[in-house]
């Protein structure tokens, strides 16, 4: 994800489809941390603002933390 962070950030800004993360899997937290890093690096957000951005994506059903 980090390798293509700029592209992913543009997609998110353009309203990309929801992201689904398996919360019970160990990589779920890694994915969330990576998305926050992308928001910081490519969106110019600080750590707190990046967390708020992810919460906003979740509230808009664009970032869905799902167990399946």
N, C-alpha and C positions, 0 to 999 in steps of 0.2 A: 504494500500500500504506500509506504513512504517513497518508494522509487517513482511512483506515479502520482505523488501527492498533489502537484500543481493541477494535473488533469482532474483528479478526484475532487479537489476544491472547486474547480470551475463547474463540474457536474452538479455538486451540491448547491452552488449558487444559482444554477439554472433550474433547480427543482428536481434533481435526480430522484429516481424511485427509492422507496424505503430500503434501508439496510437492515438485515436480520443477523443477530448475533446470538449464539448459544451461550446463555449466561452460566450454565453449569459446567461448561467446558473451561479448562484453564486459559484458553486463548481468548475468551470473551473479554476479559479485562485488558489483555494486550491490544485487542482491536479497538476498544474504547480509548485507551491511552494513545494509540497511534492516530486515531481520528482527532483527538485533542491536539496532538503535536502538529498534524497537518493544518488545523485551524490556526495554530500559532504561527507556523512557518509561512504559510501561503495566504492566510487571511489577516496577518498582522495582529492577532488577538493575544492578549495576555493569558496567563494560566487560568485565572478566574473567569474571564470572558469566554475562553474556549469551553470551559465546563458549562457555562450558561448557554452557549451555542448548542452544545449537545443536548442539553435539557430542552431547549426550544425545538430542536429537530424531533425529539421524542414526543413532545406535546403536540406537534403537528403530524404525528404518525409517519414521519420520514426516517426515523431511526427507531426501529422496533427491537427491543431486547426480548428475545423469544426463546423458549425451551421447547424443543421438539425432538 
